[in-house]
Amino acid sequence: MSSNDDQQAHSGRTDKGPSKPERTSAGKPTGSGHTRTAGTWAAVVVATVALIVLLVFILQNLQPAAITFFGVRTNLPIGVALLLAAAIGGLLVAFAGAARILQLRRTANRRRKQEHTGS
């Protein structure tokens, strides 16, 4: 029996899964676990790479294109026009998602109120 098995046997633990990281007296993990700062740093790196890729795309597609939208006519570089169209599409998807989330929250709140008053 290993020393880890001895510790689990004496502590009453039977699972072999990973244990919670040990914490310092300040409550911070002592191991190299995932932190908010590490997550933020990773997100910044990914966003920076995405921005560089978008910049290269726009710079490689500078040919002008005539754009007409609701009677407004303008000339934009193709890369900018495509990026603008993608951004507007993303906003439409975000609005639809936000509306669905609000709908689900409202339904969940109604059910909680009914359970609370019905008990």
Secondary structure, DSSP 4 states (H G I P E B T S, - for coil): --HHHHHHHHHT----SPPPPPB-TTS-BSS----HHHHHHHHHHHHHHHHHHHHHHHHH---EEEEEETTEEEEEEHHHHHHHHHHHHHHHHHHHHHHHHHHHHHHHHHHHHHHHHH-
